[in-house]
Amino acid sequence: MKRNTLTALLALALSAWAAPNMQAQTEAQQLNHAVSYDLPRLVAQKGVENGYDAIGALPGITVQNGVYTLGGRAIAVSINGETQNVAYDQLQELLRAMPASGIERVEIVYNPAARMQANAPLIALSFKRGDGESRPFAAEVGGDIALRHRTLFGERASGSFRKGQFSLDLSYLHSHGRVLDALRTDIPQVLSPSYEDITNTQERLTATCKHSYRLAATYTFGARHTLSATYQGFNTNNDLSVSNTDSHLGYADGKAKAWLHNARIDYVTPLGIRLGIEAAFFRAPERHVLMGYVNPFTLDPDFSPWLARLLKENLLVTDSLRTDLWRAYIAGEHELNNGWTINYGAWFKKVKHNSVVHRRHQARGEYSVSWHYPEEHFTTAYVGVSKRFGEKLSAEVSLSADYYHHVMTTQWRALPTFSISYAPCEGNVLSLSVSGSRDYPHYSDLNGLSQPDNGGRLYTVNDSWPMPSLHYQAQLSYVTKGGFQFRTWYNRASGRVMQQPYANGFLDYVLLKNCNIDRHQQVGLQAVMPHQFGSWLYTCLTLGGAWTRDKHEARMWEEAVNSRIIHGEAQFTGVATLCTKPNIALSVDAFGQTKTQQGLWELPARMQVDMSLRWTFLKDMATLRLFCNDVLADGTPKYRYMYFTYEFDMRNVPRRQVGMGLTIRL
């Protein structure tokens, strides 16, 4: 059934590709080493409501482990020219609070230059400034309800005010409800302390409440002086209840809170000089209690069933994470004679961590406390030039010096970036780019907490302090006037951070630990083929494949990694306008992936199909959306860990999600 469904979707997309193109997908292919999209039209067709889902609708964007990727790498996002520095989960919540209808333009920069201050492929979002004279105020409110064995609610509101040279934007999202997840683990005999196969089923019920808000103000005065101030906040409160059945009986509860305050001020002068300062304060205290009841037959070989006895363990883990961040930058860009442009700048960032972890094991009478209070210093200086050679050729080159200091290491690197674009004919662009960048572990991941999970058989370790990784990428792409994209790339990373499983020396539990892989290589191909049938049908087919190799030499108790695999993926998007009066459209999104591998993890093939029905009414001021995600219940990733010749399986129980959303524009 699943194979037939995938075949039908691919056949429909290929038929769309073969038909003549009636409407171009891209706005204009300018020689700025970026691809521009008419995202408002695509958003209107799909009925997308927020900025995060709008990014997912872009051709070429795929999802790996819940993270948007482009060309095999995780993306970075800028909003009105400001590159965001928050963690991915916090960025996701902030973008969900921003209305998709407010997006005016989007650009994809596959290899951003140093002046963009991004270490990954950049999605540049530009929101509408609006007409402050005819319509000074605009607002949008919306809400949705989703059911996935438990109910989750979301309410959001956004507004903008324009008056003369002053503008103000506000967005807010409140998510609350309950989320139920199930994890099934099969531990082979060699990893079991009882020398018996263990099958464990864990159900996690989370009562969550999240608040995300953003306030941005901009004022232009004098001769092109622009002053802008932005405040972003994030607050979450989760109560967890976990139960374990089958081979291990027990339960656990936990409480996790987190709040973020991020503020920045940017100033642009008429001379082309930009100045900015930024401060962020992140707090994330957590508390976890594990109560376990272990099968007594596995612990006492002389156990008599007439003398019932259970081993009761009580493990308490508390953590208090505090992180303070300060950042300042200066940048300049000037146009010279004969089409030359020069850019330069520098930025400095300081991050201070303070984490205290308490662990108390009542059954064993053990108590321990550990402190983590390191500092990180980042300094980058860069210079770059760009040149236009007529109407068909342009090039840009930049060089940055990157310095990083931590109590465990001090490193500096010279990182070049080079891009050249050629337009053989109107609307078609051929680009070649080579870049080097550094990737740093985010402060929210360095909390020093070892969280017990799966009845104490699994521990997630976050106190390993992964080091920065070095990335190099070369990419060749060709974009046609009709929006077709063809690209190939080569990625090489030293010290890439990956979460890997390791069995401890006594074979009684497995650790999930973030570690630096010695070498990661990938050669990939991708083709994006959109097509518009008049005004009633839009399709887009993305086909891709890659050869990936991960290599890591064993150190101490770690396991060696030496994996090679070729995998492919296909993504299809179709939006059909069923009728215009009333305005009803059907959207289908399908994603399929062959077996792949990430270090020691093996990920079996999977497929996911999402469907939604959108109705626009009240003169296009209101939108009602019905949706069903993971229709085939096969989109949840599964993980298989190979321990010598034995397999350790972890798989989340797939569940469909159905829901309804309503958006009203004022």
C-alpha positions in Angstrom: 0.0 0.0 0.0 2.8 2.5 1.0 4.8 1.5 -2.1 1.9 2.0 -4.4 1.1 5.4 -2.8 4.7 6.6 -3.4 4.6 5.4 -7.0 1.4 7.3 -7.7 2.8 10.5 -6.2 6.0 10.3 -8.2 4.1 9.6 -11.4 1.9 12.6 -10.9 4.9 14.8 -10.3 6.8 13.5 -13.3 3.7 14.2 -15.5 3.7 17.8 -14.2 7.4 18.1 -15.0 6.8 17.0 -18.6 4.1 19.6 -19.2 4.9 23.1 -20.4 5.7 25.7 -17.8 2.9 28.3 -17.6 4.3 30.5 -14.8 7.7 31.0 -13.4 8.3 30.1 -9.7 11.1 32.5 -9.1 10.7 36.3 -9.0 14.0 37.1 -10.7 17.4 35.5 -10.8 19.7 38.3 -10.0 23.4 38.0 -9.9 23.7 38.2 -6.1 24.5 34.6 -5.5 21.1 33.9 -4.0 17.8 32.5 -5.2 14.7 34.6 -4.7 11.2 33.2 -4.5 7.7 34.6 -4.7 6.9 33.1 -1.3 3.6 35.0 -0.7 2.0 33.3 -3.8 3.2 29.9 -2.6 2.0 30.5 0.9 -1.4 31.7 -0.3 -1.8 28.5 -2.3 -0.9 26.1 0.5 -2.7 28.0 3.3 0.5 28.2 5.4 -0.1 30.3 8.5 3.3 31.0 10.1 6.8 31.7 9.1 8.3 28.4 10.2 5.9 26.4 7.9 6.5 28.9 5.1 10.2 28.0 5.2 9.3 24.3 4.9 7.3 25.1 1.8 10.4 26.3 -0.1 11.7 24.0 -2.8 14.8 22.1 -1.8 14.2 22.3 2.0 14.1 18.9 3.6 13.7 17.7 7.2 16.3 15.5 8.9 15.7 14.6 12.6 13.2 17.4 12.9 15.6 20.0 11.6 15.3 21.9 8.3 18.3 21.2 6.0 19.5 22.4 2.7 22.3 20.8 0.7 23.0 18.3 3.6 23.4 21.1 6.2 21.2 22.7 8.8 20.0 26.1 7.9 20.4 29.6 9.5 17.6 32.3 9.4 17.8 36.0 9.1 14.8 38.3 9.7 14.9 41.7 7.9 18.7 41.4 7.7 19.3 40.3 11.3 20.8 36.8 11.5 19.2 35.0 14.5 21.5 33.6 17.2 19.0 31.6 19.3 18.8 27.8 19.5 16.9 25.9 16.9 13.9 25.0 19.1 13.6 28.6 20.3 13.9 29.9 16.7 11.1 27.5 15.7 8.7 28.8 18.3 9.5 32.4 17.4 8.9 31.8 13.7 5.6 30.0 14.4 4.5 33.2 16.1 5.2 35.3 13.0 2.5 35.5 10.3 3.3 34.0 6.9 1.1 36.5 5.2 3.6 39.3 6.3 6.5 37.8 4.3 7.3 40.0 1.3 10.4 38.3 0.0 12.7 35.3 0.8 16.2 34.6 -0.5 18.2 31.4 -0.2 22.0 31.9 0.1 23.7 28.5 -0.1 27.2 29.7 0.8 26.8 33.0 2.7 29.7 35.4 2.7 31.4 36.5 5.9 29.4 39.8 6.0 26.2 37.8 6.5 27.4 36.4 9.8 26.0 33.0 9.2 27.8 29.6 9.4 25.2 27.7 7.4 23.0 28.0 4.3 21.0 31.2 5.0 17.2 31.7 4.6 16.8 35.5 4.5 13.2 36.5 5.3 12.0 40.1 4.5 8.7 41.1 6.1 6.4 43.8 4.6 6.9 47.3 5.7 3.4 48.2 4.6 1.9 51.5 3.5 1.9 53.8 6.6 -0.4 56.4 5.0 -3.3 54.4 3.7 -3.2 51.6 6.2 -1.1 52.4 9.3 -2.3 49.3 11.3 -2.6 45.7 10.4 -3.3 42.7 12.6 -3.8 38.9 12.4 -5.2 36.5 15.0 -5.3 32.7 14.8 -5.7 29.5 16.7 -5.4 25.8 16.1 -6.2 22.5 17.8 -4.3 19.2 17.1 -5.1 15.7 18.3 -2.5 13.0 18.6 -3.8 10.8 21.3 -3.8 14.0 23.4 -4.9 17.5 22.6 -2.6 20.4 21.9 -3.8 24.0 21.5 -2.2 27.1 20.0 -3.2 30.8 19.9 -1.3 33.5 18.2 -1.7 37.2 17.5 0.4 39.6 15.5 0.2 43.3 14.5 2.1 46.0 12.8 1.9 49.8 13.0 3.4 52.2 10.4 3.4 56.0 10.8 5.8 58.2 8.9 9.4 57.0 9.5 8.4 54.8 12.5 7.3 51.1 12.4 6.4 48.7 15.1 5.9 44.9 14.8 4.6 42.5 17.5 4.0 38.7 17.4 2.9 36.4 20.1 2.3 32.6 20.3 0.8 30.6 23.2 1.0 26.8 23.0 -0.5 24.5 25.7 -1.9 21.0 26.1 -0.6 17.5 26.5 1.7 15.4 24.3 1.9 11.6 24.5 4.9 9.8 23.0 5.8 6.1 23.1 9.3 4.7 22.8 9.9 1.0 22.3 13.4 -0.4 23.0 14.8 -3.9 22.2 18.1 -4.6 24.0 19.9 -7.8 23.0 21.3 -10.2 25.5 24.8 -8.9 25.3 23.7 -5.5 26.5 21.5 -6.8 29.2 22.7 -7.0 32.8 20.4 -10.1 33.3 21.9 -11.8 30.1 18.4 -11.9 28.8 16.7 -10.0 26.0 15.0 -6.9 27.2 11.9 -5.4 25.5 10.8 -2.1 27.1 8.0 0.2 26.3 8.0 3.7 27.6 5.2 6.2 27.5 5.9 9.8 28.1 3.1 12.3 28.9 4.1 15.9 28.8 1.9 18.8 30.0 3.4 21.8 28.2 2.8 25.5 28.2 4.9 27.8 26.0 5.0 31.5 25.4 6.9 33.1 22.5 6.9 36.8 21.7 8.8 39.3 19.6 8.7 43.1 19.5 10.6 45.1 16.9 10.7 48.9 16.3 12.4 50.8 13.6 12.8 54.6 13.2 14.5 56.4 10.3 15.6 60.0 10.9 17.9 62.5 9.2 19.8 61.6 6.1 19.2 57.8 6.1 19.9 57.2 9.7 18.1 54.1 10.9 17.8 52.9 14.4 16.1 49.6 15.2 15.5 47.7 18.5 14.3 44.1 18.8 13.3 42.1 21.8 12.6 38.3 21.7 11.4 36.2 24.5 10.7 32.5 25.1 9.2 30.8 28.1 8.2 27.1 28.6 7.0 25.0 31.4 6.9 21.2 31.0 5.7 18.6 33.5 6.7 15.0 32.5 5.2 11.7 33.6 6.9 8.6 32.3 5.9 4.9 32.8 7.8 1.8 31.8 6.3 -1.6 31.2 7.3 -5.1 29.9 10.8 -6.1 31.0 11.3 -3.2 33.3 8.6 -1.8 35.6 8.8 1.7 37.0 7.9 5.3 36.5 9.5 8.7 36.5 8.5 12.3 36.7 10.2 15.5 35.9 9.8 19.3 35.6 11.7 21.3 33.0 11.5 25.1 32.7 13.3 27.5 30.4 13.1 31.2 29.6 15.1 33.3 27.3 15.4 37.1 27.1 17.2 38.4 23.9 17.5 42.1 23.1 19.5 43.8 20.3 20.0 47.4 19.0 21.2 48.1 15.4 22.1 51.4 13.9 22.8 52.2 10.3 24.5 55.4 9.2 24.4 57.1 5.7 28.1 56.2 5.2 27.3 52.5 5.0 28.5 51.7 8.6 26.4 49.4 10.8 26.8 49.0 14.5 25.0 46.7 16.9 24.9 45.2 20.3 23.1 42.2 21.6 22.5 40.6 25.0 20.8 37.3 25.9 19.9 35.7 29.2 18.9 32.0 29.2 17.8 30.0 32.3 16.8 26.3 32.2 16.4 24.6 35.6 15.3 20.9 35.5 14.3 18.2 38.0 14.0 14.5 37.3 13.0 11.6 39.6 13.3 8.0 38.6 11.5 5.2 40.5 12.2 1.7 39.3 10.9 -1.7 40.1 13.1 -4.4 38.6 12.2 -8.0 37.9 13.6 -9.9 40.9 14.3 -13.1 38.9 17.1 -11.2 37.0 18.8 -10.1 40.3 18.7 -13.0 42.7 19.2 -16.5 41.2 18.1 -18.1 44.5 14.9 -16.1 44.6 11.9 -18.0 45.8 8.5 -17.1 44.4 7.1 -17.6 47.9 9.1 -14.6 49.2 8.1 -11.8 47.0 10.7 -9.0 46.9 11.1 -6.0 44.6 14.2 -3.8 44.3 13.1 -0.2 44.6 15.5 2.5 43.3 15.0 6.3 43.7 17.3 8.6 41.7 16.9 12.3 41.9 18.7 14.6 39.4 18.4 18.4 39.5 20.1 21.0 37.4 20.3 24.7 37.4 21.6 26.2 34.1 22.3 29.9 33.7 23.9 31.4 30.5 24.6 35.0 29.8 25.6 36.2 26.3 27.0 39.6 25.2 27.7 40.4 21.5 28.8 43.5 19.6 29.6 44.1 16.0 30.7 46.8 13.5 30.3 46.4 9.7 30.7 48.5 6.6 29.9 48.2 2.9 30.8 50.8 0.2 30.4 51.0 -3.5 33.5 51.9 -5.5 34.2 52.8 -9.1 33.7 50.4 -12.0 31.2 48.1 -10.2 33.4 47.2 -7.3 32.0 46.9 -3.7 34.0 46.4 -0.6 32.7 45.1 2.8 34.5 44.7 6.1 33.7 44.2 9.8 34.3 42.5 13.1 32.2 41.1 15.9 32.9 39.8 19.4 30.8 37.5 21.6 31.2 36.4 25.2 29.2 33.5 26.7 29.3 32.7 30.4 27.8 29.4 31.7 26.9 28.6 35.3 25.5 25.1 35.9 25.1 23.1 39.1 24.0 19.4 39.0 22.8 17.4 42.0 22.4 13.6 41.9 21.0 11.7 44.8 20.5 7.9 44.8 18.5 6.9 47.9 18.8 3.1 47.5 22.6 3.2 47.3 23.0 6.2 49.7 25.0 8.1 47.1 25.0 11.9 46.6 27.1 14.0 44.3 27.3 17.6 43.1 29.2 19.1 40.1 29.7 22.6 38.9 30.2 23.9 35.4 31.1 27.6 35.0 33.3 28.0 31.9 33.4 31.0 29.6 33.6 31.2 25.8 35.1 34.0 23.7 34.4 34.4 20.0 36.1 37.0 17.8 35.8 37.3 14.0 37.2 39.9 11.6 36.5 39.8 7.9 37.0 41.7 4.6 35.5 41.0 1.2 35.1 42.5 -2.3 32.5 41.9 -5.0 32.5 42.9 -8.7 29.9 42.9 -11.5 31.3 42.3 -14.9 28.6 43.5 -17.2 25.1 42.1 -17.0 26.0 38.4 -17.0 28.9 37.8 -14.6 29.5 38.7 -11.0 31.9 37.4 -8.3 32.4 37.8 -4.6 35.3 36.8 -2.4 35.8 37.2 1.4 38.2 36.2 4.0 37.5 36.0 7.8 39.8 35.3 10.7 38.0 33.3 13.4 39.3 33.1 17.0 37.8 30.9 19.7 38.8 30.6 23.4 37.6 28.1 25.9 39.1 26.7 29.1 39.8 23.5 27.2 41.1 24.9 24.0 42.2 28.0 22.0 41.8 27.9 18.3 41.9 30.3 15.3 41.2 29.8 11.7 41.3 31.7 8.4 38.1 30.9 6.5 37.7 31.9 2.8 34.5 32.2 0.8 34.3 32.5 -3.0 31.2 32.7 -5.3 30.9 33.4 -9.0 27.6 33.6 -11.0 27.0 33.6 -14.7 23.8 34.2 -16.6 24.0 32.5 -20.0 20.5 33.9 -20.9 17.8 35.9 -19.2 16.5 34.3 -16.0 19.0 31.4 -16.0 21.9 31.5 -13.5 24.9 29.2 -13.1 26.7 29.5 -9.8 29.9 28.1 -8.3 30.7 28.7 -4.6 33.4 27.4 -2.2 33.2 28.3 1.5 34.7 27.5 4.9 32.9 28.0 8.2 33.0 27.1 11.9 30.1 25.5 13.8 29.9 25.9 17.6 27.8 23.9 20.1 24.9 26.0 21.3 24.8 27.2 24.9 21.4 25.5 25.5 23.0 22.1 24.9 25.8 22.5 27.4 23.9 22.0 30.5 26.0 19.4 32.3 23.0 17.1 32.9 22.9 13.3 32.6 19.3 12.4 32.3 18.1 8.8 33.0 15.6 7.4 30.6 13.9 4.2 29.5 13.8 2.8 33.0 17.5 3.6 33.7 18.7 1.6 30.7 19.5 4.7 28.7 21.3 7.9 29.8 21.5 11.1 27.8 24.8 12.8 28.6 25.3 16.5 27.8 28.4 17.4 29.8 31.0 16.3 27.2 31.8 19.8 26.0 32.0 19.2 22.3 34.6 21.3 20.5 33.9 23.6 17.5 33.8 21.9 14.1 35.3 23.0 10.8 33.2 22.8 7.7 34.2 23.2 4.0 31.7 23.1 1.1 31.9 23.3 -2.6 28.7 23.7 -4.6 27.7 24.0 -8.3 24.1 25.0 -9.0 22.0 25.9 -12.1 18.7 27.7 -11.7 16.4 28.2 -14.7 13.9 31.0 -15.4 11.1 28.5 -14.7 12.4 27.8 -11.2 14.0 24.5 -11.9 17.1 23.9 -9.8 20.0 21.4 -10.3 22.9 21.3 -7.8 25.7 19.2 -6.7 27.8 19.6 -3.6 30.7 18.3 -1.6 30.8 18.7 2.2 33.7 17.9 4.4 33.6 18.5 8.2 36.2 17.9 10.9 34.9 17.5 14.4 31.2 17.5 13.4 29.0 17.1 16.6 26.8 14.0 16.5 24.8 12.1 19.2 26.2 8.6 19.3 25.2 5.6 21.5 27.8 3.7 23.6 27.4 0.7 25.9 29.1 1.1 29.2 31.8 -1.3 30.4 29.5 -3.3 32.6 26.9 -3.7 29.8 24.0 -2.6 32.0 23.0 0.6 30.2 23.6 2.6 27.0 24.8 6.2 26.9 23.7 8.8 24.3 26.5 11.3 24.1 27.3 14.3 21.9 30.8 13.8 20.5 33.0 15.2 17.8 33.4 12.9 14.8 36.9 13.0 13.3 35.7 13.3 9.7 32.4 13.6 7.9 32.2 13.6 4.1 29.2 13.9 1.7 28.8 14.1 -2.0 25.2 15.0 -3.0 22.9 15.7 -6.0 19.6 17.4 -6.0 17.0 18.4 -8.6 14.0 20.7 -7.8 11.3 20.8 -10.4 8.3 23.0 -9.8 5.4 23.5 -12.2 2.3 25.7 -12.3 -0.8 24.5 -14.2 -2.6 27.8 -14.8 -4.2 28.9 -11.5 -5.6 25.5 -10.4 -2.6 23.2 -9.7 0.9 23.7 -8.4 3.4 20.8 -8.1 7.0 20.6 -7.0 9.1 17.4 -7.1 12.5 17.3 -5.3 14.8 14.3 -6.0 18.1 13.9 -4.3 20.8 11.5 -3.2 24.1 11.5 -1.4 27.1 9.4 -0.6 28.0 9.9 3.1 31.0 8.7 5.1 31.6 9.1 8.9 34.9 8.1 10.3 36.0 8.3 14.0 38.9 6.7 15.8 38.1 5.1 19.1 39.3 6.9 22.2 39.1 5.4 25.7 35.7 3.7 26.0 34.3 5.1 22.8 33.6 3.0 19.7 35.2 3.4 16.4 33.0 4.7 13.5 33.7 3.9 9.9 30.5 4.0 7.9 29.8 4.5 4.2 26.3 4.6 2.6 24.4 5.9 -0.4 20.9 7.0 0.2 18.2 8.8 -1.7 15.1 10.9 -1.0 12.1 12.2 -2.8 9.8 15.0 -1.8 6.6 16.0 -3.5 4.3 19.0 -3.0 1.0 19.4 -4.7 -1.6 22.1 -4.2 -4.9 21.9 -6.2 -7.6 24.6 -6.2 -10.8 22.6 -6.0 -13.1 25.6 -6.6 -12.9 29.4 -6.5 -16.3 30.2 -5.1 -16.0 29.2 -2.3 -12.2 29.2 -2.4 -11.2 25.7 -1.4 -7.8 24.1 -2.0 -6.3 20.7 -1.3 -2.6 20.3 -0.4 -0.6 17.0 -0.3 3.0 16.7 0.9 4.9 13.5 0.6 8.5 12.6 1.7 10.3 9.3 1.2 13.8 8.3 2.2 15.9 5.2 1.8 18.0 3.6 4.6 20.7 5.9 5.8 23.3 6.0 8.6 24.6 8.6 11.0 27.8 7.3 12.7 26.8 4.3 14.7 23.1 4.8 14.1 21.3 3.1 11.3 18.0 4.7 10.2 15.6 2.4 8.2 13.7 3.7 5.2 10.6 5.7 6.0 7.8 7.7 4.3 5.5 10.5 5.4 2.4 11.9 3.8 0.6 15.1 5.1 -2.7 16.4 3.7 -4.6 19.6 4.4 -7.8 21.2 3.1 -7.9 25.0 3.1 -11.0 27.3 2.8 -10.7 31.0 2.4 -13.7 33.2 3.0 -14.8 36.7 4.2 -13.2 38.3 1.1 -9.9 36.4 1.8 -9.7 37.8 5.3 -10.3 34.4 7.0 -8.8 31.0 6.4 -10.0 27.7 7.9 -7.6 24.7 7.6 -8.2 21.0 8.3 -5.1 18.8 8.3 -3.9 15.3 8.9 -0.2 14.7 9.3 1.6 11.3 8.8 -1.4 9.8 7.2 0.3 6.4 6.7 1.7 6.4 10.2 5.2 5.6 8.9 7.0 9.0 9.1 8.5 8.6 12.6 12.3 8.0 12.4 13.5 4.6 13.8 17.0 4.0 15.1 19.1 0.9 15.1 22.5 0.7 16.9 24.8 -2.1 15.8 26.9 -3.4 18.7 29.3 -5.8 17.0 26.9 -8.4 15.6 24.0 -7.4 17.8 21.3 -4.9 17.2 19.9 -2.4 19.7 16.6 -0.9 18.3 14.9 2.3 19.4 11.7 3.3 17.7 9.1 5.9 18.5 5.6 4.6 18.0 4.1 6.4 15.0 0.8 8.3 15.5 -1.3 10.3 13.1 -2.1 13.9 14.0 -5.4 15.6 13.0 -6.4 19.1 13.7 -8.0 22.3 12.6 -6.7 25.9 12.4 -8.4 29.3 11.9 -6.7 32.6 10.9 -8.4 36.0 10.7 -6.7 39.0 9.2 -7.9 42.5 10.3 
